[in-house]
């Protein structure tokens, strides 16, 4: 009895990765090199500017003067700009204002969005289709900037902190993302909770929210970043009261426009480069403080993005 053997493969065969689909070809050396170069270039484009900003923020006035701007090579380190900002003045006050607006605004937005999304996800809720259509329409048609400004002003919001929160407290897109996720919650869990006598509030708190932690974390981060970067509403409703400016607007006024900060010790480099605080280092320190909270929180939330944003859309 003769046995049939497969003809020998031409060249050296590469072992196939068992985790790679059968229809996907193995990567080539050229493709891998191109991907590595592309990713490396993107990483450098992100890291190098951040590195220069951080290094400049802790550089001495003499080092900044010798570099002619942003410092690339370390040449004298000092933390005087940070001590100047955090010891008092507009930056520390703006930092507290920003933390307060972010905390209060994020909590309010999440409460409203979660309740709205859960109500719209229940097919037996009263008027949920009509309300859903109304919300969708607002994504494409809005009253405009001037009507919004007039409404907030007539309600007494001009010059008040709540004008930075309520006009942008709800995002229809975020509500639709939450609704899609809540609609895909296993019906068996909800039916079992109802059989045990749970109310809608209890179902939302004990069944729906625990099974949707990923999307909740993602939407919370979206709202928090939005409030942390509050800028345009400040120009509309708090343009003159510097005591109520958040950090982003302070960054705009004192960095982009080059205004001197109240209480700044020295606004010049000096002939010998021995002034106490260089303006550029102070500006870059404000930039670092503005970026630092988001940079610290974002890596811990990254793992939730794919699951939180796509799970509700994938399930049928």
Protein Blocks (a to p, Z undefined) as FASTA:
>chain_A
ZZddddddehjdddddfkbcfklccddfklmmmmmmmmmmmmmmmmmmmmmmmmmmmccf
klmmmnopaafbdghiafklmmmmmngcjklmmmmmmmmmmmmmmmmmmmmmmmmmmmmm
pmkbghklmmmmmmmmmmmpcfbjklmmmmmmmnopgopaklmmmmmmpcfklmmmmmmm
mmmpcfklmmmmmmnopafklmmmmmmmmmmmmmmmmmmmmmmmmmmmgmklmmmmmmml
mmlpcfklmmmmmmmnopacehiablcebjnopafbdfklmmmmmmmmmmmmmmmmmmmm
mmmmmmmmmmmmmpZZ
